[in-house]
Amino acid sequence: MIKNQYYKYLFTLILAAESIYILPYVLARVFRPTFLDVFNLSNLELGTLFSTYGSVAFLSYIFGGVLADKFSPRKLLSYSLIFTSLGGIFMMSYPSYFSLQLLYAYWGFTTVFLFWAPMIKATSIIGGLKKQGKTFSFLDAGRGIVASSIGIIGVLIFSLAVVGDISDSTIQEKQDAFRYVIGASSSIVFITGVIVYIFLDIEIKDIAKIGDFKDMKKLIKSKSVILIGLIILTAYMGYKITDIYSLYASEIMLFDEIEAARIGAYQQYLRPLACISIAFFADKSGNINVIIVGFIIMLIGAILFASGIVVAGLNSLFILSLVIVAVGTYIIRGLYFSILRDGGIPVALSGTAIGIVSIIGYTPDIFATPLYGYFLDTYEGIKGHQLVYLTLALSSLIGIYVSFQFKKINNLW
């Protein structure tokens, strides 16, 4: 693949890979306190919405993986983005909780079945044999830039649209202001779908082979596939905590809603910094070795938060602890799909393998957010947050163990 093509495809995939999640995830992550207010939700109810999304996504991963081995990613990804953007129009009406559950179920289908495995497989293809770590790191770095930029734009739109001081605004005034954020986000997702259709011209001939359901049995028995799934699962527990950084800033550090939203947006910039820093040496140092380092960093940050020492007035310690957790999380996230080839998984079956790995790895979409929401609603103040980060510390330890097992069975010492 020539250099110009590589960067054209990579930029298009970056834009698509983050835009698809603006509506179901990024808005709630950046605007957590505001999101709860305008939709009249508790933390547990929001967690249940994410669980509904995750339950539908669970089945979509495996069947979408097989689909990725049969069709070119251009149409799959563009249609997925356009269908997802339509959900944002419905979201602007502030529907009932039951309707929100249906909406998140719909997004669980549109953002995964047609999108996830084709996107990961396309990234693996353009990375070739020698640039898996670099390509996936650049992908996640770019996604971080897109997410943080969209978050900051959203905060700007919200701050301009809200009437007077945010602390004095009524729920109706917040809803009116947030409707502009949802509308702008939906427009971005739709336009991205059009861009993907025009520029992501990877054809079937560039994709080695057509997969089939019979390949699942072979892949399910693969120890490497199972271990990669567990590595993603334990790392994703950390990524789910990025949903509540702004809530910690609001409830524990006593920031106002706009300041808390800025924390949620600015922390996304740590994602490209972490990923770019590892992009140039991960392939040489061994992607799995860098993943282990990421788990260790994440563990240190989790212990700081779980200890209960990060409280109001200690803003520098809060930022430091947040940076440590986020950097560890983003290092792992930028690399975990790059080890597919280290595990001996052929490119021809990578779509199906991604589906199986994702079913294991993204199960926190089903249970983590309700669990975190239960902790936060049941144990008021800092105790609920401590339990969340204690869970993360345990996940980090498991991740370290599983990563060493992956090294062992694939002779990556």
C-alpha positions in Angstrom: 0.0 0.0 0.0 1.4 3.4 -1.0 2.0 6.0 1.6 -0.7 8.4 0.5 -3.3 5.7 0.5 -2.2 4.5 4.0 -2.8 8.0 5.5 -6.0 8.6 3.6 -7.4 5.3 4.9 -6.1 5.9 8.4 -7.5 9.4 8.7 -10.9 8.2 7.4 -11.0 5.3 9.9 -10.0 7.6 12.7 -12.8 10.0 12.0 -15.3 7.2 11.6 -14.1 5.2 14.6 -14.8 7.9 17.1 -17.7 9.8 15.5 -19.8 6.6 15.7 -19.7 6.7 19.5 -20.5 10.4 20.0 -24.2 9.9 20.6 -24.3 6.7 22.7 -21.1 7.4 24.7 -19.2 10.6 24.4 -22.0 13.0 25.3 -22.7 11.1 28.5 -19.0 10.9 29.3 -18.3 14.6 28.8 -21.5 16.0 30.2 -22.2 13.3 32.9 -23.9 15.6 35.6 -25.8 17.5 32.9 -26.8 14.4 31.1 -28.3 12.9 34.3 -30.2 16.1 34.9 -31.7 16.8 31.5 -32.9 13.2 31.0 -33.9 12.8 34.7 -31.7 9.8 35.3 -29.9 8.2 38.2 -26.4 6.8 37.8 -27.9 3.3 37.9 -30.5 4.1 35.3 -27.8 5.5 33.0 -25.7 2.4 33.7 -28.8 0.3 32.7 -29.0 2.2 29.4 -25.4 1.3 28.7 -26.2 -2.3 29.7 -29.0 -2.4 27.2 -26.6 -1.2 24.5 -24.1 -3.8 25.6 -26.6 -6.6 25.5 -27.5 -5.9 21.9 -23.9 -5.3 21.0 -23.0 -8.7 22.5 -24.8 -10.6 19.7 -23.9 -8.0 17.1 -20.1 -8.5 17.6 -20.1 -12.1 16.5 -22.4 -11.8 13.6 -20.8 -8.5 12.5 -17.4 -10.2 12.6 -18.5 -12.8 10.1 -20.1 -10.0 8.0 -16.7 -8.2 8.0 -15.1 -11.2 6.3 -17.7 -11.1 3.5 -18.1 -7.5 2.5 -16.0 -4.4 1.9 -15.9 -2.0 4.9 -16.9 1.2 2.9 -20.6 0.5 2.7 -20.8 -1.2 6.1 -19.2 1.7 7.9 -20.9 4.5 6.0 -24.4 3.0 6.5 -23.7 2.4 10.2 -22.8 6.0 10.7 -25.8 7.4 8.9 -28.2 5.0 10.7 -26.6 6.0 14.1 -27.0 9.8 13.3 -30.8 9.3 12.9 -31.0 8.2 16.5 -29.7 11.6 17.6 -32.8 13.3 16.0 -35.0 11.1 18.3 -32.8 11.8 21.3 -33.4 15.6 20.9 -37.0 15.1 21.9 -36.0 13.9 25.4 -37.9 10.7 25.2 -39.2 8.6 28.2 -36.8 6.2 29.9 -38.4 3.2 28.1 -37.9 4.9 24.8 -34.3 5.7 25.7 -33.8 2.0 26.4 -35.1 1.2 22.9 -32.8 3.9 21.5 -29.7 2.5 23.2 -30.7 -1.0 21.9 -30.9 0.5 18.4 -27.4 2.0 18.8 -26.1 -1.3 20.1 -27.0 -2.7 16.7 -26.0 0.2 14.4 -22.7 0.9 16.0 -21.5 -2.7 16.2 -23.2 -5.1 13.7 -22.2 -3.1 10.6 -19.3 -1.2 12.1 -17.0 -2.6 14.7 -15.3 -5.7 13.1 -15.1 -4.0 9.6 -13.3 -1.0 11.2 -10.8 -3.1 13.1 -10.2 -5.4 10.2 -9.6 -2.5 7.8 -7.1 -1.0 10.3 -5.3 -4.4 10.5 -5.1 -4.6 6.7 -3.6 -1.2 6.2 -1.1 -1.8 9.0 0.4 -4.8 7.1 2.8 -7.2 8.8 5.2 -4.7 10.3 3.1 -1.7 11.4 0.3 -3.2 13.5 1.3 -1.5 16.8 2.0 1.8 15.0 -1.3 1.8 13.0 -3.5 0.8 16.0 -1.8 3.4 18.2 -2.3 6.1 15.6 -5.9 5.0 15.3 -6.6 5.4 19.0 -4.5 8.6 19.2 -6.6 10.1 16.4 -9.8 8.9 18.0 -8.7 10.7 21.2 -8.1 14.0 19.3 -11.5 13.6 17.6 -13.3 12.8 20.9 -11.7 15.7 22.8 -12.2 18.2 20.0 -15.9 17.2 19.7 -16.2 17.4 23.5 -14.7 20.9 23.6 -17.0 22.0 20.8 -19.9 20.5 22.7 -18.9 22.3 25.9 -18.6 25.6 23.9 -22.0 25.2 22.3 -23.6 24.3 25.7 -22.0 27.3 27.5 -23.1 29.7 24.8 -26.6 28.3 24.6 -27.3 28.1 28.4 -29.1 31.1 29.9 -27.1 32.9 32.6 -25.1 31.1 35.2 -25.3 27.3 34.9 -25.9 26.9 38.6 -29.0 29.1 38.3 -30.4 27.5 35.2 -33.6 25.5 35.3 -33.9 22.0 33.9 -35.9 23.3 30.9 -33.1 25.8 30.1 -30.5 23.1 30.4 -32.5 20.9 28.1 -32.9 23.6 25.5 -29.1 24.3 25.6 -28.2 20.6 25.4 -30.5 20.0 22.5 -28.1 22.1 20.4 -25.2 19.8 21.5 -27.2 16.7 20.4 -28.1 18.3 17.1 -24.6 19.3 16.3 -23.3 15.8 17.2 -25.9 14.1 15.0 -24.8 16.3 12.1 -21.2 15.4 12.6 -22.0 11.6 12.6 -24.0 11.9 9.4 -21.4 13.9 7.5 -18.7 11.4 8.6 -20.8 8.7 7.0 -20.7 10.5 3.7 -17.0 11.1 4.0 -16.4 7.3 4.6 -18.5 6.4 1.6 -16.4 8.7 -0.6 -12.8 8.0 0.6 -12.7 4.5 2.2 -12.3 2.7 -1.1 -10.8 -0.5 0.2 -12.4 -3.2 -2.1 -13.0 -6.9 -1.6 -9.8 -7.7 -3.5 -7.8 -6.0 -0.8 -9.4 -8.3 1.8 -7.7 -11.7 1.7 -10.6 -14.1 1.9 -14.2 -14.6 2.8 -14.8 -16.1 6.2 -17.7 -18.5 7.3 -19.5 -19.5 10.4 -17.6 -22.8 10.4 -14.4 -20.9 11.2 -15.9 -19.9 14.6 -15.3 -23.3 16.1 -11.6 -23.2 15.2 -11.2 -19.7 16.7 -13.2 -20.4 19.8 -10.8 -23.2 20.7 -7.8 -20.9 20.3 -6.2 -19.9 23.6 -4.8 -16.8 22.0 -8.3 -15.6 21.1 -9.6 -16.2 24.6 -6.6 -14.5 26.2 -6.9 -11.4 23.9 -10.6 -11.2 24.9 -9.7 -11.2 28.6 -7.0 -8.6 28.1 -9.5 -6.4 26.4 -12.1 -7.1 29.1 -9.8 -6.1 32.0 -8.6 -3.0 30.1 -12.1 -2.0 29.2 -13.0 -1.8 32.8 -10.6 1.1 33.0 -12.0 2.7 29.9 -15.6 2.5 31.3 -14.3 4.7 34.2 -13.6 7.5 31.8 -17.4 7.9 31.8 -17.3 9.1 35.4 -14.3 11.4 35.6 -16.5 14.4 35.2 -18.8 13.1 37.9 -15.9 12.7 40.3 -14.9 16.3 39.5 -18.4 17.5 40.3 -19.3 15.4 43.4 -15.9 15.0 45.1 -13.8 17.9 43.8 -16.8 20.3 43.9 -16.4 21.7 40.4 -19.4 23.2 38.7 -21.1 21.4 35.8 -19.2 23.3 33.0 -15.8 22.9 34.8 -16.6 19.2 35.3 -17.5 18.8 31.6 -14.2 20.4 30.7 -12.4 17.7 32.7 -14.3 15.1 30.8 -13.3 16.7 27.5 -9.7 17.6 28.3 -8.8 14.1 29.6 -9.5 12.8 26.1 -6.3 14.6 25.0 -4.3 12.2 27.1 -5.4 9.5 24.7 -3.5 10.8 21.7 -0.5 11.7 23.9 -0.3 8.1 25.3 -0.9 6.4 22.0 1.6 8.6 20.0 4.2 8.1 22.7 4.1 4.3 22.2 3.4 4.2 18.4 7.1 4.4 17.4 8.5 1.7 19.7 5.6 -0.7 20.5 6.3 -3.0 17.5 10.0 -3.2 18.3 9.6 -3.5 22.1 6.8 -6.1 21.8 3.2 -4.9 21.9 2.3 -7.3 24.7 5.2 -5.9 26.8 3.9 -2.4 26.5 0.4 -3.6 27.4 1.7 -5.1 30.6 3.3 -1.7 31.4 0.0 -0.1 30.8 -1.8 -2.4 33.3 0.8 -1.5 35.9 0.3 2.2 35.4 -3.5 1.8 35.5 -3.1 -0.2 38.8 -1.1 2.6 40.4 -3.7 5.2 39.5 -6.6 3.0 40.7 -4.9 2.6 44.1 -4.5 6.3 44.5 -8.3 6.9 43.9 -9.3 3.8 45.9 -7.3 5.0 48.9 -9.6 8.0 49.4 -6.9 10.6 49.5 -8.1 12.4 46.3 -10.5 15.0 47.8 -11.7 18.6 47.4 -8.9 21.1 47.6 -6.2 18.7 46.3 -6.8 19.6 42.7 -3.2 18.8 41.7 -3.4 15.3 43.2 -6.8 14.8 41.4 -5.3 15.7 38.0 -2.2 13.6 38.6 -4.3 10.5 39.6 -6.6 11.0 36.7 -3.7 11.3 34.3 -2.1 8.1 35.6 -5.3 6.0 35.3 -6.1 7.5 31.8 -2.6 7.1 30.4 -2.5 3.4 31.5 -5.9 2.8 30.0 -5.1 4.5 26.7 -1.8 2.7 26.3 -3.5 -0.7 26.5 -6.5 0.4 24.4 -4.2 1.6 21.7 -2.5 -1.8 21.4 -4.8 -4.6 22.3 -6.0 -5.4 18.8 -2.4 -5.2 17.5 -1.6 -8.5 19.2 -4.0 -10.5 16.9 -1.2 -11.4 14.6 1.1 -12.2 17.6 -1.5 -14.8 18.5 -1.2 -16.5 15.1 -4.6 -15.4 13.9 -4.7 -15.2 10.0 -5.9 -12.0 8.4 -8.5 -14.0 6.4 -10.3 -14.9 9.6 -9.5 -11.7 11.5 -13.1 -10.3 11.2 -14.6 -13.4 12.8 -11.8 -13.4 15.4 -12.5 -9.8 16.2 -16.2 -10.7 16.7 -15.3 -13.5 19.2 -12.7 -11.4 21.0 -15.1 -8.5 21.3 -17.9 -10.7 22.7 -15.5 -11.4 25.6 -13.7 -8.1 25.8 -16.7 -5.8 25.7 -18.9 -7.6 28.3 -18.3 -4.6 30.7 -20.7 -2.8 28.4 -23.3 -5.1 30.0 -22.3 -5.2 33.7 -19.7 -2.5 34.4 -21.8 0.6 34.1 -24.7 -0.8 36.2 -22.2 -2.0 38.8 -20.5 1.4 38.9 -23.9 3.1 39.0 -24.9 0.9 41.9 -21.8 1.8 43.9 -22.3 5.5 43.2 -26.0 5.6 44.0 -25.8 3.3 47.1 -22.7 4.7 48.7 -22.9 8.5 48.8 -19.8 10.7 48.5 -16.3 9.4 48.1 -17.0 5.8 49.3 -18.9 4.9 46.1 -16.0 6.2 44.0 -13.5 4.2 46.1 -15.4 1.0 45.4 -15.3 1.8 41.6 -11.6 2.2 41.7 -11.1 -0.8 43.9 -12.8 -2.8 41.2 -10.4 -1.3 38.6 -7.4 -2.2 40.8 -8.6 -5.9 40.8 -9.1 -5.8 37.0 -5.6 -4.4 36.5 -4.1 -7.3 38.5 -6.0 -9.8 36.4 -4.9 -8.1 33.2 -1.3 -8.3 34.2 -1.6 -12.1 34.8 -3.5 -12.8 31.6 -1.0 -10.7 29.6 1.9 -12.8 30.9 -0.1 -16.0 30.0 -0.4 -14.7 26.4 3.3 -14.1 26.3 4.0 -17.6 27.5 1.8 -19.6 25.0 3.0 -17.5 22.1 6.7 -17.6 23.0 7.0 -13.8 23.1 9.7 -13.6 25.8 
